C-alpha cells in the first residue's frame, strides 16, 4: 500500500498578512489559494480563529468559510477552529447550519477551548474565563442543536437542526484527546505549534475511543507546518519567512509575514533560535524527495488517518506551488 497515496492531505489557513499588505490583499490571496487547493485535490480547507493579532486576518472565521466554500466546488471547508468559549453555542449552530444549507455535505465544525487571543481581547469579546471549564457541556449542547430535530426542545437552531455539519474536537493536549474519544468525535491535533505532545495525544485518543453508531472507529488528523519547494535549498530559504513569524510570536511582536532572508543569524539569539526550532519541531520542509521521505515516516510513526498542513510562504505563487508539489507526492 502506498501510504502517501492513501492518506488525505488538507490545509489549515490563517490568512497570513504580508508586511505592507492590506486585509483586502490578504483575503483576496486566501481565496485564490483556496481555489488552487480545490483544483489540486486537497481534501479539506480549514480556517483558524484569531483575534487582535496583527498579521493574521482570520478573525471572522465563519464569514471566511462561506467565502471559501462559495468559490470552490469539491473540497470540504471548515473551522480549525471555532474557539467555543468566545461564542454562544446557539449562534455557532445557526452560523454553521446556514453554511451547511448553502453548501450541503461540505462543512466541518472544528471546536477548540482556547481563546485564540490575549486576556484583554478576551474581555473585549465578552468572554467569560470560566466558560473554558464548560467546554465539554457546550460541545454536547452543539451536538444537540445540530443533531436530529427534537420536537420537545424549546430552543431550535434554524438553520442548524438536522444538518450534515461534522463536529471535530481540536486540541494540543491530553484533555482534548480524552474529550474527543469520550464523545465519539473525530480529533485534530495541533502539531504545527505543539509538536512534543502529538504522539501521546493521538495514541491516547485511539486507545480510549468510544465507538458509536455514527462513528464506529476513531479518525484523527495531525496538523504540521509545511515548506514545500523544488529543492531542499529553496525550501530552506523560503522557510525563513515562517521562522521570522514564529520569532515575532515568541517576542510578542506583530505577526506580519516577512520576505525570506539568506540567514537568520543576525535576527535571533541562541535562546530564541531554540524556541523557534522547538515550535517547528514537526515542520516538514524540503524538495519533493525529501518531503516524500519525511511524510512517509510520519504516517508510519503517528496513528493518523489524515495530514493537514499550514503553509507560511511569503510569495503567493510559491505558496500555491507548494500545494502542487505536496499533492504531486500522491502520484
C-alpha positions as a Markdown table, in Angstrom:
| # | Residue | x | y | z |
|---|---|---|---|---|
| 1 | Unk | 0.0 | 0.0 | 0.0 |
| 2 | Unk | 1.2 | 3.5 | -0.9 |
| 3 | Unk | 0.7 | 5.3 | 2.4 |
| 4 | Unk | 1.1 | 8.8 | 0.8 |
| 5 | Unk | -1.4 | 7.9 | -1.9 |
| 6 | Unk | -3.9 | 6.6 | 0.7 |
| 7 | Unk | -3.6 | 9.4 | 3.2 |
| 8 | Unk | -5.8 | 12.5 | 2.6 |
| 9 | Unk | -3.9 | 15.9 | 2.6 |
| 10 | Unk | -5.6 | 19.0 | 3.9 |
| 11 | Unk | -4.7 | 22.6 | 4.6 |
| 12 | Unk | -5.1 | 24.9 | 7.6 |
| 13 | Unk | -5.3 | 28.6 | 6.7 |
| 14 | Unk | -4.6 | 31.6 | 9.0 |
| 15 | Unk | -4.9 | 34.2 | 6.2 |
| 16 | Unk | -1.3 | 35.4 | 6.9 |
| 17 | Unk | -0.8 | 39.1 | 6.1 |
| 18 | Unk | 2.4 | 40.0 | 4.3 |
| 19 | Unk | 4.2 | 43.1 | 5.6 |
| 20 | Unk | 2.7 | 46.1 | 3.9 |
| 21 | Unk | -0.4 | 44.3 | 2.5 |
| 22 | Unk | -4.0 | 45.3 | 3.4 |
| 23 | Unk | -6.6 | 42.9 | 4.8 |
| 24 | Unk | -8.2 | 43.1 | 1.4 |
| 25 | Unk | -5.0 | 42.0 | -0.3 |
| 26 | Unk | -4.6 | 39.1 | 2.1 |
| 27 | Unk | -8.2 | 37.8 | 1.8 |
| 28 | Unk | -8.1 | 38.0 | -2.0 |
| 29 | Unk | -4.9 | 35.9 | -1.8 |
| 30 | Unk | -6.7 | 33.4 | 0.6 |
| 31 | Unk | -9.5 | 32.9 | -1.9 |
| 32 | Unk | -7.0 | 32.4 | -4.8 |
| 33 | Unk | -5.1 | 29.9 | -2.6 |
| 34 | Unk | -8.3 | 28.1 | -1.8 |
| 35 | Unk | -9.3 | 27.8 | -5.4 |
| 36 | Unk | -5.9 | 26.4 | -6.3 |
| 37 | Unk | -6.1 | 23.9 | -3.4 |
| 38 | Unk | -9.6 | 22.8 | -4.6 |
| 39 | Unk | -8.3 | 22.2 | -8.1 |
| 40 | Unk | -5.2 | 20.4 | -6.8 |
| 41 | Unk | -7.2 | 17.8 | -5.0 |
| 42 | Unk | -6.8 | 19.0 | -1.4 |
| 43 | Unk | -9.3 | 17.1 | 0.8 |
| 44 | Unk | -10.4 | 19.8 | 3.2 |
| 45 | Unk | -9.5 | 23.5 | 3.8 |
| 46 | Unk | -9.9 | 24.8 | 7.4 |
| 47 | Unk | -9.7 | 28.4 | 8.6 |
| 48 | Unk | -8.5 | 29.4 | 12.1 |
| 49 | Unk | -9.9 | 31.9 | 14.6 |
| 50 | Unk | -7.6 | 34.5 | 16.0 |
| 51 | Unk | -8.3 | 38.0 | 17.4 |
| 52 | Unk | -6.2 | 41.1 | 17.9 |
| 53 | Unk | -3.2 | 39.6 | 16.1 |
| 54 | Unk | -1.7 | 42.0 | 13.6 |
| 55 | Unk | -0.5 | 39.8 | 10.7 |
| 56 | Unk | -3.4 | 37.3 | 10.9 |
| 57 | Unk | -6.7 | 38.1 | 9.1 |
| 58 | Unk | -8.8 | 35.0 | 10.1 |
| 59 | Unk | -10.8 | 36.6 | 12.8 |
| 60 | Unk | -14.3 | 36.3 | 11.3 |
| 61 | Unk | -14.0 | 32.5 | 10.7 |
| 62 | Unk | -17.5 | 31.6 | 9.7 |
| 63 | Unk | -17.6 | 34.5 | 7.2 |
| 64 | Unk | -14.4 | 33.3 | 5.6 |
| 65 | Unk | -15.6 | 29.7 | 5.4 |
| 66 | Unk | -18.6 | 30.9 | 3.4 |
| 67 | Unk | -16.4 | 32.9 | 1.1 |
| 68 | Unk | -14.1 | 29.9 | 0.5 |
| 69 | Unk | -16.9 | 27.4 | 0.1 |
| 70 | Unk | -18.6 | 29.8 | -2.4 |
| 71 | Unk | -15.5 | 30.0 | -4.6 |
| 72 | Unk | -14.6 | 26.3 | -4.6 |
| 73 | Unk | -16.5 | 23.2 | -5.7 |
| 74 | Unk | -15.3 | 20.0 | -4.2 |
| 75 | Unk | -13.2 | 20.1 | -1.0 |
| 76 | Unk | -14.7 | 20.3 | 2.5 |
| 77 | Unk | -14.4 | 23.6 | 4.2 |
| 78 | Unk | -14.5 | 24.3 | 7.9 |
| 79 | Unk | -13.1 | 25.8 | 11.1 |
| 80 | Unk | -9.8 | 24.9 | 12.6 |
| 81 | Unk | -11.3 | 26.0 | 14.7 |
| 82 | Unk | -14.1 | 28.0 | 16.3 |
| 83 | Unk | -13.0 | 28.9 | 19.8 |
| 84 | Unk | -16.2 | 27.9 | 21.5 |
| 85 | Unk | -15.8 | 29.9 | 24.8 |
| 86 | Unk | -15.9 | 33.1 | 22.6 |
| 87 | Unk | -19.4 | 32.3 | 21.2 |
| 88 | Unk | -22.8 | 31.2 | 22.3 |
| 89 | Unk | -23.4 | 27.7 | 21.1 |
| 90 | Unk | -26.7 | 28.6 | 19.5 |
| 91 | Unk | -25.0 | 31.3 | 17.4 |
| 92 | Unk | -22.4 | 28.8 | 16.2 |
| 93 | Unk | -25.1 | 26.3 | 15.4 |
| 94 | Unk | -27.1 | 28.8 | 13.4 |
| 95 | Unk | -24.0 | 30.0 | 11.5 |
| 96 | Unk | -22.8 | 26.5 | 10.6 |
| 97 | Unk | -26.3 | 25.3 | 9.9 |
| 98 | Unk | -26.6 | 28.2 | 7.4 |
| 99 | Unk | -23.3 | 27.2 | 5.8 |
| 100 | Unk | -24.4 | 23.6 | 5.5 |
| 101 | Unk | -27.7 | 24.7 | 4.0 |
| 102 | Unk | -25.8 | 26.7 | 1.4 |
| 103 | Unk | -23.0 | 24.1 | 0.8 |
| 104 | Unk | -24.6 | 20.8 | 1.9 |
| 105 | Unk | -22.2 | 18.0 | 2.9 |
| 106 | Unk | -19.1 | 20.2 | 2.7 |
| 107 | Unk | -18.9 | 21.9 | 6.1 |
| 108 | Unk | -16.8 | 20.9 | 9.1 |
| 109 | Unk | -17.1 | 22.5 | 12.5 |
| 110 | Unk | -13.8 | 22.1 | 14.4 |
| 111 | Unk | -14.0 | 23.3 | 18.0 |
| 112 | Unk | -11.4 | 24.5 | 20.4 |
| 113 | Unk | -11.5 | 25.7 | 24.0 |
| 114 | Unk | -8.6 | 28.3 | 23.9 |
| 115 | Unk | -9.5 | 32.0 | 23.5 |
| 116 | Unk | -7.4 | 32.5 | 20.3 |
| 117 | Unk | -6.2 | 35.8 | 21.7 |
| 118 | Unk | -4.9 | 37.6 | 24.8 |
| 119 | Unk | -6.8 | 38.2 | 28.1 |
| 120 | Unk | -7.6 | 41.8 | 27.3 |
| 121 | Unk | -9.1 | 40.9 | 23.9 |
| 122 | Unk | -11.0 | 38.0 | 25.5 |
| 123 | Unk | -12.8 | 40.5 | 27.7 |
| 124 | Unk | -13.5 | 42.7 | 24.6 |
| 125 | Unk | -15.2 | 39.6 | 23.1 |
| 126 | Unk | -17.3 | 39.4 | 26.3 |
| 127 | Unk | -15.7 | 36.1 | 27.0 |
| 128 | Unk | -16.2 | 34.6 | 30.5 |
| 129 | Unk | -12.9 | 33.0 | 31.5 |
| 130 | Unk | -14.8 | 30.2 | 33.3 |
| 131 | Unk | -16.5 | 29.2 | 30.1 |
| 132 | Unk | -13.5 | 27.1 | 29.1 |
| 133 | Unk | -14.3 | 24.8 | 32.0 |
| 134 | Unk | -17.8 | 24.3 | 30.4 |
| 135 | Unk | -16.4 | 23.3 | 27.1 |
| 136 | Unk | -17.5 | 19.6 | 27.3 |
| 137 | Unk | -21.0 | 20.6 | 28.1 |
| 138 | Unk | -21.1 | 23.2 | 25.3 |
| 139 | Unk | -19.9 | 20.7 | 22.8 |
| 140 | Unk | -22.7 | 18.4 | 23.9 |
| 141 | Unk | -25.1 | 21.4 | 23.5 |
| 142 | Unk | -23.9 | 21.9 | 20.0 |
| 143 | Unk | -24.3 | 18.3 | 19.1 |
| 144 | Unk | -28.0 | 18.5 | 20.1 |
| 145 | Unk | -28.6 | 21.8 | 18.3 |
| 146 | Unk | -27.1 | 20.4 | 15.1 |
| 147 | Unk | -28.5 | 16.9 | 15.5 |
| 148 | Unk | -31.9 | 15.4 | 14.6 |
| 149 | Unk | -34.9 | 17.5 | 15.2 |
| 150 | Unk | -36.2 | 17.2 | 18.7 |
| 151 | Unk | -39.9 | 18.2 | 18.8 |
| 152 | Unk | -39.7 | 18.6 | 22.6 |
| 153 | Unk | -36.8 | 21.1 | 22.5 |
| 154 | Unk | -37.7 | 24.6 | 23.4 |
| 155 | Unk | -34.8 | 26.1 | 21.5 |
| 156 | Unk | -34.1 | 25.2 | 17.9 |
| 157 | Unk | -31.2 | 26.2 | 15.6 |
| 158 | Unk | -32.8 | 27.3 | 12.4 |
| 159 | Unk | -30.9 | 26.6 | 10.1 |
| 160 | Unk | -28.9 | 24.0 | 12.0 |
| 161 | Unk | -31.0 | 21.2 | 13.4 |
| 162 | Unk | -30.9 | 18.1 | 11.2 |
| 163 | Unk | -27.8 | 19.4 | 9.4 |
| 164 | Unk | -24.9 | 17.5 | 7.9 |
| 165 | Unk | -22.2 | 19.5 | 9.8 |
| 166 | Unk | -19.4 | 17.3 | 11.0 |
| 167 | Unk | -18.2 | 18.3 | 14.5 |
| 168 | Unk | -14.5 | 17.9 | 15.4 |
| 169 | Unk | -12.5 | 18.3 | 18.6 |
| 170 | Unk | -9.3 | 20.3 | 18.1 |
| 171 | Unk | -6.5 | 20.4 | 20.6 |
| 172 | Unk | -2.9 | 20.4 | 21.7 |
| 173 | Unk | -3.2 | 18.5 | 24.9 |
| 174 | Unk | -4.4 | 15.2 | 26.6 |
| 175 | Unk | -7.6 | 16.9 | 27.6 |
| 176 | Unk | -8.8 | 17.4 | 24.1 |
| 177 | Unk | -7.8 | 13.8 | 23.2 |
| 178 | Unk | -9.8 | 12.4 | 26.1 |
| 179 | Unk | -12.8 | 14.5 | 25.2 |
| 180 | Unk | -12.9 | 13.5 | 21.6 |
| 181 | Unk | -12.5 | 9.9 | 22.5 |
| 182 | Unk | -15.3 | 10.0 | 25.1 |
| 183 | Unk | -17.7 | 11.8 | 22.8 |
| 184 | Unk | -17.1 | 9.6 | 19.8 |
| 185 | Unk | -15.9 | 12.5 | 17.7 |
| 186 | Unk | -13.0 | 12.9 | 15.2 |
| 187 | Unk | -9.9 | 14.6 | 16.6 |
| 188 | Unk | -7.4 | 17.0 | 15.1 |
| 189 | Unk | -4.1 | 17.6 | 16.9 |
| 190 | Unk | -2.2 | 20.9 | 16.5 |
| 191 | Unk | 1.3 | 19.6 | 15.8 |
| 192 | Unk | 2.0 | 22.9 | 13.9 |
| 193 | Unk | 2.6 | 24.6 | 17.3 |
| 194 | Unk | 2.6 | 21.8 | 19.9 |
| 195 | Unk | 4.8 | 19.1 | 18.5 |
| 196 | Unk | 6.0 | 17.4 | 21.7 |
| 197 | Unk | 2.6 | 16.1 | 22.7 |
| 198 | Unk | 1.5 | 14.9 | 19.3 |
| 199 | Unk | 2.2 | 11.2 | 19.6 |
| 200 | Unk | 0.9 | 10.8 | 23.2 |
| 201 | Unk | -2.3 | 12.6 | 22.5 |
| 202 | Unk | -3.0 | 10.7 | 19.3 |
| 203 | Unk | -2.3 | 7.4 | 20.9 |
| 204 | Unk | -4.5 | 8.3 | 23.9 |
| 205 | Unk | -7.3 | 9.2 | 21.6 |
| 206 | Unk | -7.2 | 5.9 | 19.7 |
| 207 | Unk | -6.8 | 3.8 | 22.9 |
| 208 | Unk | -9.8 | 5.4 | 24.6 |
| 209 | Unk | -12.1 | 6.0 | 21.7 |
| 210 | Unk | -15.7 | 5.0 | 22.4 |
| 211 | Unk | -17.4 | 3.7 | 19.3 |
| 212 | Unk | -20.9 | 5.0 | 18.4 |
| 213 | Unk | -23.4 | 4.3 | 15.7 |
| 214 | Unk | -22.5 | 7.5 | 13.9 |
| 215 | Unk | -18.8 | 6.9 | 14.3 |
| 216 | Unk | -17.7 | 3.3 | 14.9 |
| 217 | Unk | -14.0 | 3.9 | 14.5 |
| 218 | Unk | -11.6 | 6.8 | 15.6 |
| 219 | Unk | -10.4 | 9.3 | 13.0 |
| 220 | Unk | -7.5 | 11.6 | 13.6 |
| 221 | Unk | -5.8 | 14.4 | 11.8 |
| 222 | Unk | -2.3 | 15.7 | 12.6 |
| 223 | Unk | -1.5 | 19.2 | 11.5 |
| 224 | Unk | 2.1 | 20.1 | 10.5 |
| 225 | Unk | 4.0 | 23.1 | 9.3 |
| 226 | Unk | 4.8 | 22.7 | 5.6 |
| 227 | Unk | 7.5 | 24.3 | 3.4 |
| 228 | Unk | 7.4 | 22.6 | 0.0 |
| 229 | Unk | 9.7 | 23.7 | -2.8 |
| 230 | Unk | 11.5 | 22.4 | -5.8 |
| 231 | Unk | 14.7 | 21.7 | -3.9 |
| 232 | Unk | 15.9 | 21.4 | -0.3 |
| 233 | Unk | 17.9 | 24.6 | -0.6 |
| 234 | Unk | 14.9 | 26.6 | -1.9 |
| 235 | Unk | 12.8 | 25.3 | 0.9 |
| 236 | Unk | 15.5 | 26.3 | 3.4 |
| 237 | Unk | 15.5 | 29.9 | 2.0 |
| 238 | Unk | 11.7 | 30.4 | 1.7 |
| 239 | Unk | 11.2 | 28.8 | 5.1 |
| 240 | Unk | 12.9 | 31.7 | 6.8 |
| 241 | Unk | 9.7 | 33.7 | 6.5 |
| 242 | Unk | 8.0 | 31.2 | 8.7 |
| 243 | Unk | 10.8 | 31.3 | 11.2 |
| 244 | Unk | 10.7 | 35.1 | 11.3 |
| 245 | Unk | 7.0 | 34.9 | 12.1 |
| 246 | Unk | 7.4 | 32.4 | 14.9 |
| 247 | Unk | 10.2 | 34.6 | 16.3 |
| 248 | Unk | 7.8 | 37.5 | 16.3 |
| 249 | Unk | 5.2 | 35.4 | 18.1 |
| 250 | Unk | 7.7 | 34.5 | 20.8 |
| 251 | Unk | 8.7 | 38.1 | 21.2 |
| 252 | Unk | 5.1 | 39.3 | 21.3 |
| 253 | Unk | 5.6 | 41.3 | 18.1 |
| 254 | Unk | 3.1 | 41.7 | 15.2 |
| 255 | Unk | 3.0 | 38.5 | 13.1 |
| 256 | Unk | 3.5 | 40.1 | 9.6 |
| 257 | Unk | 4.8 | 37.6 | 7.1 |
| 258 | Unk | 8.1 | 38.9 | 6.0 |
| 259 | Unk | 10.3 | 38.2 | 2.9 |
| 260 | Unk | 12.8 | 35.3 | 3.2 |
| 261 | Unk | 16.4 | 36.0 | 4.2 |
| 262 | Unk | 19.6 | 34.3 | 3.4 |
| 263 | Unk | 20.4 | 33.8 | 7.1 |
| 264 | Unk | 18.6 | 34.1 | 10.4 |
| 265 | Unk | 21.9 | 34.5 | 12.3 |
| 266 | Unk | 21.5 | 38.3 | 12.8 |
| 267 | Unk | 17.8 | 38.1 | 13.7 |
| 268 | Unk | 17.8 | 35.8 | 16.7 |
| 269 | Unk | 19.9 | 34.8 | 19.7 |
| 270 | Unk | 20.6 | 31.2 | 20.7 |
| 271 | Unk | 17.7 | 31.0 | 23.1 |
| 272 | Unk | 15.3 | 32.4 | 20.5 |
| 273 | Unk | 16.6 | 30.0 | 17.9 |
| 274 | Unk | 16.0 | 27.1 | 20.2 |
| 275 | Unk | 12.5 | 28.3 | 20.9 |
| 276 | Unk | 11.6 | 28.7 | 17.2 |
| 277 | Unk | 13.1 | 25.3 | 16.4 |
| 278 | Unk | 11.1 | 23.7 | 19.2 |
| 279 | Unk | 7.9 | 25.3 | 18.0 |
| 280 | Unk | 8.5 | 24.0 | 14.5 |
| 281 | Unk | 9.6 | 20.6 | 15.7 |
| 282 | Unk | 7.3 | 18.7 | 13.3 |
| 283 | Unk | 7.9 | 21.0 | 10.3 |
| 284 | Unk | 8.1 | 19.2 | 7.0 |
| 285 | Unk | 10.4 | 21.1 | 4.7 |
| 286 | Unk | 12.3 | 20.3 | 1.5 |
| 287 | Unk | 12.1 | 19.3 | -2.1 |
| 288 | Unk | 9.9 | 16.5 | -3.4 |
| 289 | Unk | 12.1 | 13.6 | -2.5 |
| 290 | Unk | 12.8 | 14.9 | 1.0 |
| 291 | Unk | 9.2 | 15.6 | 1.6 |
| 292 | Unk | 8.2 | 12.1 | 0.4 |
| 293 | Unk | 10.6 | 10.5 | 2.8 |
| 294 | Unk | 9.6 | 12.7 | 5.8 |
| 295 | Unk | 5.9 | 12.3 | 5.3 |
| 296 | Unk | 6.1 | 8.6 | 4.8 |
| 297 | Unk | 8.0 | 8.3 | 8.1 |
| 298 | Unk | 5.4 | 10.5 | 9.9 |
| 299 | Unk | 2.5 | 8.4 | 8.5 |
| 300 | Unk | 4.3 | 5.2 | 9.7 |
| 301 | Unk | 5.0 | 6.7 | 13.2 |
| 302 | Unk | 1.9 | 8.5 | 14.2 |
| 303 | Unk | -1.6 | 6.9 | 14.4 |
| 304 | Unk | -3.3 | 9.3 | 12.0 |
| 305 | Unk | -5.9 | 9.0 | 9.2 |
| 306 | Unk | -5.1 | 12.4 | 7.6 |
| 307 | Unk | -2.5 | 15.0 | 7.4 |
| 308 | Unk | -3.2 | 18.8 | 7.5 |
| 309 | Unk | -0.6 | 21.5 | 6.8 |
| 310 | Unk | 0.0 | 25.2 | 7.5 |
| 311 | Unk | 1.8 | 27.0 | 4.6 |
| 312 | Unk | 3.6 | 30.2 | 5.7 |
| 313 | Unk | 5.3 | 31.1 | 2.5 |
| 314 | Unk | 5.8 | 34.8 | 1.6 |
| 315 | Unk | 5.3 | 34.7 | -2.2 |
| 316 | Unk | 1.8 | 33.9 | -3.3 |
| 317 | Unk | 2.9 | 31.9 | -6.4 |
| 318 | Unk | 5.4 | 29.9 | -4.4 |
| 319 | Unk | 2.7 | 29.3 | -1.8 |
| 320 | Unk | 0.4 | 27.8 | -4.4 |
| 321 | Unk | 3.3 | 25.8 | -6.0 |
| 322 | Unk | 4.0 | 24.3 | -2.5 |
| 323 | Unk | 0.5 | 22.8 | -2.6 |
| 324 | Unk | 1.0 | 21.5 | -6.2 |
| 325 | Unk | 4.3 | 19.9 | -5.0 |
| 326 | Unk | 2.6 | 18.4 | -2.0 |
| 327 | Unk | -0.2 | 16.8 | -4.0 |
| 328 | Unk | 2.2 | 15.5 | -6.6 |
| 329 | Unk | 3.7 | 13.2 | -4.0 |
| 330 | Unk | 0.5 | 11.1 | -4.2 |
| 331 | Unk | 1.1 | 10.3 | -7.8 |
